[in-house]
Amino acid sequence: MYLKEELERRGVPALLKFEDGREVTADNWEERRLELVDILSREEYGYMPDEKFKVSAAEAAKPARDCAGKAVTERLTLTVSGSKGDFSFPLLICTPAKKPGSKCPLVLLINFRPDFPDKYLPAEEIIDRGVGVAMIYYNDIALDKNEWESGIAGIYPRPEYSWSKITMWAWAASRCMDYFETRNDIDFERIGVAGHSRLGKTALWCGANDTRFKYVFANNSGCSGDAITRCKRGETVEIIYRAFPFWFVPKYNEYAGREQDMPFDQHFVVAASAPRVVVCGAAEEDIWADPESQYLSCCAASQAWELLGEKGLIGVDRYPEPGDIFTKGKLGFFMRPHAHYFSRYDWNRYLDRLLI
Ligand code: GTR
């Protein structure tokens, strides 16, 4: 394990031990993985409604040729039906124009804006790599505010349902996956979920809950995302909960200033997608997210892949430097120069991993 002494100094909880003290082995990894998801649901992000949803899609506009004719963009309305009623939201899918019968890899971006393309979504560059991209706009699912009437929050409200906005956004990504499964032009072995910052946290949480996403791309997700919380620089539990209590369940706030008492740390959410592919992207100047703590959590999470005989993090036993790209294993990390942003550089690192 890289940076072992630093992980020990910070007192990061053991990944490969059950809550009841049993050792985790390759054979019982799935049981532990589900326990990780349960711990994180209970302590931090909340639970998704426990029921099966039905999903249907309708055209919101005629499919249009895009990117100089290299792509087709579809604007759909997805309707999710559950025990409490129907809920609809827009879903955009842009795929390479291709021969009938061929399938493309696809990345679903949970985005900050409904615009397409968008500064965080360089569609033409993605299409030119032979990859399709889908997008949902997070405020269409539930507003990024401390209110519980909008969108899905109004239909499955708190406290009847113990969830949070991060969990609602992640839940919506899974409903998109339900729809992708009905299509015959997508390569199901290569569907990824991506997000930046608060939506990078969401992408990690989505991957943990939904094993159908074989790739998880968490960009600059930092505090309550990929960064180890204990002794982290920049944002802390206290700060993030004060500003964004609705991203979490109230229990998370009990750890404000008491991070050492958490029965988990953020390497749990990274490892909860093992042995699928996870790539965590950090940015040199993003001290608020804390690249060192982001790397540390990959160092700790990597044990899950190794336990399963997979290549986890292929990194270095030191803190990362700008320009470091460690994406050869199934758990990847890279540190881009400059600031907090979802840049083309980041996209290309994720696509490089998707296309290996
Ligand atoms: C910040 C928040 C970060 C990060 C960021 C973002 O204000 O403190 O954790 O999520 O927002 O999502 O842009």
Residues whose N, C-alpha, C, O or C-beta is under 5 A from the ligand:
A	BS01	GTR	H196 S197 R198 L199 C223
